[in-house]
């Protein structure tokens, strides 16, 4: 009976000591295309090993590099009819 709590504590300590994998943000990866390509291939081969957060950051970095900052929507007025002029009548 005394071994069960000791075993539980030992297991918790070992899992707490495990270092998490370093996480690279999408901004950092977008600036470093070599590392982005390396992680992209790793995500393609084994998504579960790298984890959802890292592979999602990789896909976001790819989107940023492909699309850029994007073009802001700036609507221009459209003149369908030339109202008020002699040419439009």
The first five atom37 places (N, CA, C, CB, O) and aatype in JSON, in Angstrom:
{
  "aatype": [20, 20, 20, 20, 20, 20, 20, 20, 20, 20, 20, 20, 20, 20, 20, 20, 20, 20, 20, 20, 20, 20, 20, 20, 20, 20, 20, 20, 20, 20, 20, 20, 20, 20, 20, 20, 20, 20, 20, 20, 20, 20, 20, 20, 20, 20, 20, 20, 20, 20, 20, 20, 20, 20, 20, 20, 20, 20, 20, 20, 20, 20, 20, 20, 20, 20, 20, 20, 20, 20, 20, 20, 20, 20, 20, 20, 20, 20, 20, 20, 20, 20, 20, 20, 20, 20, 20, 20, 20],
  "atom_mask": [
    [1, 1, 1, 1, 1],
    [1, 1, 1, 1, 1],
    [1, 1, 1, 1, 1],
    [1, 1, 1, 1, 1],
    [1, 1, 1, 1, 1],
    [1, 1, 1, 1, 1],
    [1, 1, 1, 1, 1],
    [1, 1, 1, 1, 1],
    [1, 1, 1, 1, 1],
    [1, 1, 1, 1, 1],
    [1, 1, 1, 1, 1],
    [1, 1, 1, 1, 1],
    [1, 1, 1, 1, 1],
    [1, 1, 1, 1, 1],
    [1, 1, 1, 1, 1],
    [1, 1, 1, 1, 1],
    [1, 1, 1, 1, 1],
    [1, 1, 1, 1, 1],
    [1, 1, 1, 1, 1],
    [1, 1, 1, 1, 1],
    [1, 1, 1, 1, 1],
    [1, 1, 1, 1, 1],
    [1, 1, 1, 1, 1],
    [1, 1, 1, 1, 1],
    [1, 1, 1, 1, 1],
    [1, 1, 1, 1, 1],
    [1, 1, 1, 1, 1],
    [1, 1, 1, 1, 1],
    [1, 1, 1, 1, 1],
    [1, 1, 1, 1, 1],
    [1, 1, 1, 1, 1],
    [1, 1, 1, 1, 1],
    [1, 1, 1, 1, 1],
    [1, 1, 1, 1, 1],
    [1, 1, 1, 1, 1],
    [1, 1, 1, 1, 1],
    [1, 1, 1, 1, 1],
    [1, 1, 1, 1, 1],
    [1, 1, 1, 1, 1],
    [1, 1, 1, 1, 1],
    [1, 1, 1, 1, 1],
    [1, 1, 1, 1, 1],
    [1, 1, 1, 1, 1],
    [1, 1, 1, 1, 1],
    [1, 1, 1, 1, 1],
    [1, 1, 1, 1, 1],
    [1, 1, 1, 1, 1],
    [1, 1, 1, 1, 1],
    [1, 1, 1, 1, 1],
    [1, 1, 1, 1, 1],
    [1, 1, 1, 1, 1],
    [1, 1, 1, 1, 1],
    [1, 1, 1, 1, 1],
    [1, 1, 1, 1, 1],
    [1, 1, 1, 1, 1],
    [1, 1, 1, 1, 1],
    [1, 1, 1, 1, 1],
    [1, 1, 1, 1, 1],
    [1, 1, 1, 1, 1],
    [1, 1, 1, 1, 1],
    [1, 1, 1, 1, 1],
    [1, 1, 1, 1, 1],
    [1, 1, 1, 1, 1],
    [1, 1, 1, 1, 1],
    [1, 1, 1, 1, 1],
    [1, 1, 1, 1, 1],
    [1, 1, 1, 1, 1],
    [1, 1, 1, 1, 1],
    [1, 1, 1, 1, 1],
    [1, 1, 1, 1, 1],
    [1, 1, 1, 1, 1],
    [1, 1, 1, 1, 1],
    [1, 1, 1, 1, 1],
    [1, 1, 1, 1, 1],
    [1, 1, 1, 1, 1],
    [1, 1, 1, 1, 1],
    [1, 1, 1, 1, 1],
    [1, 1, 1, 1, 1],
    [1, 1, 1, 1, 1],
    [1, 1, 1, 1, 1],
    [1, 1, 1, 1, 1],
    [1, 1, 1, 1, 1],
    [1, 1, 1, 1, 1],
    [1, 1, 1, 1, 1],
    [1, 1, 1, 1, 1],
    [1, 1, 1, 1, 1],
    [1, 1, 1, 1, 1],
    [1, 1, 1, 1, 1],
    [1, 1, 1, 1, 1]
  ],
  "atom_positions": [
    [[0.8, -1.21, 0.0], [0.0, 0.0, 0.0], [0.85, 1.27, 0.0], [-0.91, 0.0, 1.19], [0.47, 2.28, -0.6]],
    [[1.96, 1.21, 0.66], [2.8, 2.39, 0.74], [3.52, 2.68, -0.57], [3.81, 2.23, 1.86], [4.01, 3.79, -0.77]],
    [[3.6, 1.71, -1.45], [4.32, 1.9, -2.7], [3.52, 2.71, -3.73], [4.68, 0.54, -3.29], [4.1, 3.41, -4.55]],
    [[2.22, 2.62, -3.68], [1.38, 3.3, -4.67], [1.54, 4.82, -4.61], [-0.07, 2.93, -4.45], [1.77, 5.43, -5.65]],
    [[1.44, 5.46, -3.44], [1.64, 6.92, -3.42], [3.06, 7.31, -3.81], [1.32, 7.47, -2.05], [3.27, 8.33, -4.46]],
    [[4.04, 6.51, -3.41], [5.43, 6.81, -3.76], [5.65, 6.7, -5.27], [6.38, 5.87, -3.02], [6.34, 7.52, -5.86]],
    [[5.06, 5.68, -5.87], [5.16, 5.51, -7.31], [4.46, 6.65, -8.05], [4.56, 4.17, -7.72], [4.95, 7.12, -9.08]],
    [[3.33, 7.08, -7.54], [2.59, 8.19, -8.15], [3.4, 9.48, -8.08], [1.23, 8.38, -7.44], [3.47, 10.22, -9.06]],
    [[4.01, 9.74, -6.95], [4.83, 10.96, -6.78], [6.04, 10.89, -7.71], [5.29, 11.12, -5.31], [6.39, 11.9, -8.33]],
    [[6.68, 9.74, -7.8], [7.84, 9.6, -8.68], [7.46, 9.83, -10.14], [8.48, 8.2, -8.51], [8.2, 10.48, -10.88]],
    [[6.32, 9.32, -10.55], [5.84, 9.51, -11.93], [5.55, 10.98, -12.2], [4.59, 8.67, -12.19], [5.9, 11.5, -13.26]],
    [[4.93, 11.65, -11.25], [4.63, 13.08, -11.43], [5.89, 13.91, -11.51], [3.75, 13.58, -10.3], [5.97, 14.86, -12.3]],
    [[6.88, 13.57, -10.71], [8.13, 14.32, -10.75], [8.86, 14.12, -12.08], [9.04, 13.88, -9.59], [9.43, 15.06, -12.63]],
    [[8.84, 12.92, -12.58], [9.51, 12.66, -13.86], [8.82, 13.38, -15.02], [9.55, 11.16, -14.14], [9.5, 13.91, -15.91]],
    [[7.52, 13.4, -15.01], [6.82, 14.11, -16.09], [6.96, 15.61, -15.96], [5.35, 13.73, -16.11], [6.96, 16.32, -16.97]],
    [[7.09, 16.12, -14.74], [7.27, 17.55, -14.54], [8.65, 18.01, -14.97], [7.03, 17.92, -13.08], [8.83, 19.16, -15.36]],
    [[9.62, 17.12, -14.91], [10.99, 17.47, -15.28], [11.22, 17.45, -16.78], [11.95, 16.54, -14.61], [12.23, 17.97, -17.26]],
    [[10.31, 16.86, -17.51], [10.46, 16.77, -18.96], [10.37, 18.16, -19.57], [9.4, 15.83, -19.56], [9.42, 18.9, -19.31]],
    [[11.35, 18.51, -20.38], [11.37, 19.84, -21.0], [10.42, 19.87, -22.18], [12.82, 20.22, -21.45], [10.4, 18.94, -22.99]],
    [[9.62, 20.93, -22.3], [8.75, 21.05, -23.47], [9.58, 21.41, -24.7], [7.65, 22.11, -23.24], [10.66, 21.99, -24.59]],
    [[9.06, 21.05, -25.86], [9.75, 21.38, -27.09], [9.71, 22.89, -27.3], [9.13, 20.64, -28.3], [8.69, 23.52, -27.02]],
    [[10.79, 23.48, -27.79], [10.77, 24.93, -28.04], [9.76, 25.26, -29.13], [12.17, 25.44, -28.43], [9.63, 24.55, -30.12]],
    [[9.06, 26.35, -28.93], [8.02, 26.78, -29.87], [8.55, 27.98, -30.64], [6.69, 27.13, -29.13], [9.03, 28.95, -30.05]],
    [[8.45, 27.91, -31.95], [8.88, 29.02, -32.8], [7.64, 29.68, -33.38], [9.83, 28.53, -33.93], [6.78, 29.02, -33.96]],
    [[7.56, 30.98, -33.23], [6.37, 31.71, -33.69], [6.36, 31.83, -35.21], [6.33, 33.11, -33.05], [7.37, 31.63, -35.88]],
    [[5.19, 32.17, -35.73], [5.02, 32.32, -37.17], [5.86, 33.48, -37.7], [3.54, 32.54, -37.51], [6.4, 33.4, -38.8]],
    [[5.98, 34.55, -36.92], [6.77, 35.7, -37.35], [8.24, 35.33, -37.48], [6.61, 36.86, -36.36], [8.9, 35.72, -38.45]],
    [[8.76, 34.57, -36.5], [10.15, 34.14, -36.54], [10.4, 33.22, -37.74], [10.53, 33.43, -35.23], [11.4, 33.35, -38.43]],
    [[9.48, 32.3, -37.96], [9.64, 31.36, -39.07], [9.52, 32.06, -40.42], [8.6, 30.25, -38.97], [10.21, 31.69, -41.37]],
    [[8.67, 33.06, -40.52], [8.51, 33.78, -41.79], [9.79, 34.52, -42.17], [7.35, 34.77, -41.7], [10.06, 34.73, -43.35]],
    [[10.58, 34.91, -41.17], [11.84, 35.6, -41.43], [12.99, 34.64, -41.73], [12.21, 36.47, -40.25], [14.03, 35.06, -42.24]],
    [[12.8, 33.36, -41.42], [13.87, 32.38, -41.62], [13.36, 31.25, -42.53], [14.35, 31.8, -40.24], [12.85, 30.25, -42.04]],
    [[13.49, 31.41, -43.85], [12.91, 30.43, -44.78], [13.54, 29.04, -44.68], [13.05, 30.93, -46.18], [12.86, 28.04, -44.94]],
    [[14.83, 28.95, -44.32], [15.46, 27.63, -44.21], [14.84, 26.83, -43.07], [16.98, 27.77, -43.99], [14.53, 25.65, -43.22]],
    [[14.67, 27.48, -41.92], [14.06, 26.8, -40.77], [12.59, 26.49, -41.05], [14.19, 27.66, -39.49], [12.09, 25.44, -40.63]],
    [[11.91, 27.37, -41.75], [10.51, 27.15, -42.1], [10.37, 25.91, -42.97], [9.93, 28.39, -42.82], [9.48, 25.09, -42.75]],
    [[11.23, 25.76, -43.95], [11.18, 24.59, -44.83], [11.48, 23.31, -44.05], [12.17, 24.75, -46.0], [10.84, 22.28, -44.27]],
    [[12.44, 23.38, -43.15], [12.78, 22.21, -42.33], [11.59, 21.78, -41.48], [14.0, 22.53, -41.43], [11.26, 20.59, -41.42]],
    [[10.96, 22.73, -40.82], [9.8, 22.4, -39.98], [8.6, 21.99, -40.83], [9.44, 23.59, -39.1], [7.81, 21.15, -40.4]],
    [[8.45, 22.56, -42.01], [7.34, 22.18, -42.88], [7.43, 20.71, -43.25], [7.33, 23.05, -44.13], [6.43, 19.99, -43.24]],
    [[8.64, 20.27, -43.57], [8.83, 18.85, -43.91], [8.59, 17.95, -42.7], [10.23, 18.62, -44.46], [8.03, 16.87, -42.84]],
    [[9.02, 18.4, -41.53], [8.79, 17.61, -40.32], [7.3, 17.52, -40.0], [9.55, 18.22, -39.13], [6.82, 16.47, -39.58]],
    [[6.58, 18.61, -40.19], [5.13, 18.59, -39.95], [4.44, 17.67, -40.96], [4.54, 20.01, -40.04], [3.49, 16.96, -40.61]],
    [[4.9, 17.69, -42.19], [4.31, 16.82, -43.2], [4.51, 15.35, -42.85], [4.91, 17.12, -44.58], [3.6, 14.54, -43.01]],
    [[5.7, 15.02, -42.36], [6.01, 13.63, -42.05], [5.41, 13.15, -40.74], [7.49, 13.43, -42.02], [4.93, 12.02, -40.64]],
    [[5.43, 14.02, -39.72], [4.95, 13.58, -38.41], [4.37, 14.77, -37.64], [6.1, 12.93, -37.6], [5.04, 15.37, -36.8]],
    [[3.13, 15.09, -37.93], [2.44, 16.22, -37.31], [2.33, 16.03, -35.8], [1.05, 16.39, -37.92], [2.51, 16.99, -35.04]],
    [[2.03, 14.8, -35.36], [1.83, 14.54, -33.93], [3.09, 14.76, -33.12], [1.34, 13.12, -33.73], [3.01, 15.18, -31.96]],
    [[4.25, 14.5, -33.68], [5.5, 14.67, -32.95], [5.77, 16.14, -32.64], [6.68, 14.09, -33.75], [6.17, 16.49, -31.53]],
    [[5.54, 17.01, -33.61], [5.78, 18.44, -33.4], [4.64, 19.11, -32.64], [6.0, 19.14, -34.73], [4.87, 20.06, -31.9]],
    [[3.44, 18.62, -32.83], [2.29, 19.19, -32.13], [1.52, 20.18, -32.98], [2.74, 19.87, -30.87], [2.03, 20.73, -33.95]],
    [[0.27, 20.37, -32.59], [-0.61, 21.26, -33.34], [-0.13, 22.71, -33.32], [-2.01, 21.18, -32.79], [-0.17, 23.38, -34.35]],
    [[0.32, 23.19, -32.16], [0.71, 24.6, -32.06], [1.85, 24.93, -33.0], [1.1, 24.94, -30.62], [1.81, 25.94, -33.7]],
    [[2.89, 24.09, -33.03], [4.05, 24.38, -33.87], [3.7, 24.24, -35.35], [5.2, 23.45, -33.52], [4.11, 25.08, -36.16]],
    [[2.97, 23.2, -35.72], [2.63, 23.01, -37.13], [1.65, 24.07, -37.62], [2.04, 21.63, -37.35], [1.7, 24.47, -38.79]],
    [[0.77, 24.54, -36.75], [-0.11, 25.65, -37.13], [0.69, 26.92, -37.33], [-1.19, 25.87, -36.06], [0.38, 27.71, -38.22]],
    [[1.73, 27.14, -36.51], [2.6, 28.3, -36.69], [3.35, 28.2, -38.02], [3.6, 28.43, -35.52], [3.58, 29.2, -38.68]],
    [[3.73, 26.99, -38.39], [4.42, 26.77, -39.67], [3.49, 27.13, -40.83], [4.91, 25.3, -39.8], [3.9, 27.82, -41.76]],
    [[2.26, 26.67, -40.78], [1.33, 26.98, -41.87], [1.0, 28.47, -41.92], [0.05, 26.18, -41.72], [0.82, 29.02, -43.0]],
    [[0.92, 29.12, -40.76], [0.67, 30.56, -40.73], [1.87, 31.32, -41.31], [0.39, 31.03, -39.28], [1.68, 32.3, -42.03]],
    [[3.09, 30.87, -41.02], [4.28, 31.51, -41.57], [4.33, 31.34, -43.09], [5.55, 30.92, -40.94], [4.72, 32.26, -43.8]],
    [[3.94, 30.16, -43.58], [3.89, 29.95, -45.03], [2.88, 30.89, -45.67], [3.55, 28.49, -45.35], [3.14, 31.45, -46.73]],
    [[1.73, 31.05, -45.03], [0.71, 31.95, -45.56], [1.22, 33.38, -45.6], [-0.58, 31.87, -44.72], [1.01, 34.09, -46.59]],
    [[1.9, 33.8, -44.54], [2.43, 35.17, -44.49], [3.48, 35.4, -45.57], [3.04, 35.47, -43.11], [3.51, 36.46, -46.2]],
    [[4.33, 34.4, -45.79], [5.36, 34.56, -46.83], [4.73, 34.58, -48.22], [6.4, 33.44, -46.73], [5.21, 35.3, -49.1]],
    [[3.7, 33.81, -48.44], [3.07, 33.74, -49.76], [2.21, 34.96, -50.03], [2.23, 32.47, -49.88], [2.29, 35.56, -51.1]],
    [[1.37, 35.32, -49.06], [0.42, 36.41, -49.25], [1.0, 37.78, -48.93], [-0.8, 36.17, -48.41], [0.47, 38.79, -49.39]],
    [[2.05, 37.82, -48.16], [2.59, 39.1, -47.73], [1.69, 39.72, -46.68], [2.76, 40.05, -48.93], [0.97, 39.01, -45.97]],
    [[1.72, 41.01, -46.58], [0.86, 41.69, -45.62], [-0.55, 41.87, -46.15], [1.44, 43.04, -45.24], [-1.46, 42.27, -45.43]],
    [[-0.72, 41.56, -47.41], [-2.04, 41.7, -47.99], [-2.29, 43.13, -48.44], [-3.11, 41.26, -47.01], [-1.57, 44.04, -48.05]],
    [[-3.29, 43.3, -49.23], [-3.68, 44.62, -49.7], [-4.91, 45.06, -48.94], [-3.93, 44.62, -51.23], [-5.91, 44.35, -48.93]],
    [[-4.85, 46.21, -48.32], [-6.04, 46.67, -47.61], [-7.16, 46.98, -48.61], [-5.73, 47.92, -46.76], [-6.9, 47.41, -49.73]],
    [[-8.35, 46.77, -48.19], [-9.5, 47.01, -49.06], [-9.75, 48.5, -49.16], [-10.77, 46.28, -48.53], [-10.08, 49.15, -48.17]],
    [[-9.58, 49.03, -50.34], [-9.83, 50.45, -50.57], [-10.78, 50.59, -51.74], [-8.49, 51.23, -50.84], [-10.36, 50.65, -52.9]],
    [[-12.07, 50.65, -51.45], [-13.04, 50.74, -52.55], [-12.93, 52.09, -53.26], [-14.47, 50.53, -52.03], [-12.69, 53.13, -52.64]],
    [[-13.12, 52.05, -54.54], [-13.13, 53.27, -55.34], [-14.56, 53.48, -55.83], [-12.11, 53.18, -56.54], [-15.26, 52.5, -56.11]],
    [[-14.98, 54.69, -55.94], [-16.34, 54.93, -56.44], [-16.44, 54.49, -57.9], [-16.72, 56.42, -56.3], [-15.55, 54.75, -58.71]],
    [[-17.52, 53.83, -58.21], [-17.75, 53.33, -59.56], [-18.82, 54.2, -60.21], [-18.18, 51.83, -59.56], [-19.9, 54.38, -59.66]],
    [[-18.5, 54.73, -61.37], [-19.46, 55.54, -62.11], [-20.05, 54.67, -63.21], [-18.81, 56.84, -62.69], [-19.39, 54.37, -64.21]],
    [[-21.28, 54.28, -63.0], [-21.93, 53.43, -63.99], [-22.54, 54.3, -65.09], [-23.02, 52.55, -63.33], [-22.4, 54.02, -66.28]],
    [[-23.22, 55.37, -64.68], [-23.86, 56.27, -65.63], [-23.17, 57.62, -65.54], [-25.38, 56.41, -65.35], [-22.74, 58.05, -64.47]],
    [[-23.07, 58.27, -66.65], [-22.47, 59.59, -66.68], [-23.58, 60.61, -66.42], [-21.76, 59.87, -68.05], [-24.02, 61.31, -67.33]],
    [[-24.01, 60.67, -65.22], [-25.1, 61.58, -64.9], [-24.61, 63.02, -64.84], [-25.76, 61.19, -63.57], [-23.5, 63.3, -64.39]],
    [[-25.45, 63.9, -65.3], [-25.14, 65.32, -65.23], [-24.25, 65.81, -66.35], [-24.5, 65.62, -63.94], [-23.84, 66.97, -66.32]],
    [[-23.94, 65.01, -67.32], [-23.12, 65.47, -68.44], [-23.87, 65.21, -69.75], [-21.73, 64.75, -68.45], [-24.78, 64.39, -69.81]],
    [[-23.47, 65.91, -70.75], [-24.1, 65.75, -72.05], [-23.71, 64.4, -72.69], [-23.7, 66.91, -72.97], [-24.47, 63.85, -73.48]],
    [[-22.54, 63.89, -72.35], [-22.08, 62.65, -72.95], [-22.84, 61.45, -72.44], [-20.62, 62.47, -72.7], [-22.92, 60.43, -73.12]],
    [[-23.4, 61.55, -71.23], [-24.09, 60.43, -70.64], [-25.53, 60.29, -71.06], [-24.02, 60.53, -69.18], [-26.19, 59.32, -70.68]],
    [[-26.06, 61.23, -71.84], [-27.48, 61.18, -72.23], [-27.7, 60.54, -73.53], [-28.06, 62.53, -72.27], [-28.84, 60.43, -73.98]]
  ]
}
